[in-house]
Structures are given as structure tokens and as C-alpha cells.
Amino acid sequence: MAGQQQTSSRGDTSLEQTLEKTEAVAADVQRASDNLAIVNTVLEQGLPEEVQVGDVAQAIEHTSQLEEKLAKSAETLAEVNAALSEEIEKRLEATAERDESQAQAEELKARIRAGASD
């Protein structure tokens, strides 16, 4: 039993780390999205033509950088989610195997008891 507890704890730690990474990436995506919304607001405003050139050019550059960051964060989030799904699947399989083994052990114990009472 003690070995099972340690394995479970290590598994929980790994899963918690994966969840923390997912949350951190989600926060990055949200921040980038918020910043992009601000930039888009600036782009949508009707600025005088002489101001639009410098400001719009700068805003477009900033938008481009934010779009790259969003794409990278989305990719990382997809990788993390895939790892999380894989970890969950492994845990489900391990739990099913453990339950099956326990059921087989109980069945064997019952047979042994039945054989001993004959």
C-alpha cells in the first residue's frame, strides 16, 4: 500500500504541474488578447492623417507582435492539453487495471476459501 501511495503522490504532482502550466499559458493568452483589443481600438479610431502614419504603423507592428505571442501561447496550450489528456488516460487505464486485479484477487481468495471448506 505504501508504494501505491507514493506513486499516486508523484502522479498527482505531475498532474498539478501540468495544470499550473495550463493556467499560466491561459493567463498569457488572456493578457495578449487584452493588449490586442487595446491596439485594435487605437487602429479603429479616426485619427488625423498626419498622426495615423506613425501611430498606425506602430500599432500595426504591436498587433503583429501580439498575434505572434498569441499563436505561440495557443500552440503551447495545445501541447499542455495533449499532455494532460494523455496523463488522464494513463490514470484511467491504471485504475481499471488495478480494479481488475483486485477483483481477480478477491475471486481467487473466494475460490481458496471454498476449496478449503470442502
Stockholm file with secondary structure:
# STOCKHOLM 1.0

chainA/1-118         MAGQQQTSSRGDTSLEQTLEKTEAVAADVQRASDNLAIVNTVLEQGLPEEVQVGDVAQAIEHTSQLEEKLAKSAETLAEVNAALSEEIEKRLEATAERDESQAQAEELKARIRAGASD
#=GR chainA/1-118 SS CHHHHHHHHHHHHHHHHHHHHHHHHHHHHHHHHHHHHHHHHHHHSCCCHHHHHHHHHHHHHHHHHHHHHHHHHHHHHHHHHHHHHHHHHHHHHHHHHHHHHHHHHHHHHHHHHHHHHC
#=GC SS_cons         CHHHHHHHHHHHHHHHHHHHHHHHHHHHHHHHHHHHHHHHHHHHSCCCHHHHHHHHHHHHHHHHHHHHHHHHHHHHHHHHHHHHHHHHHHHHHHHHHHHHHHHHHHHHHHHHHHHHHC
//
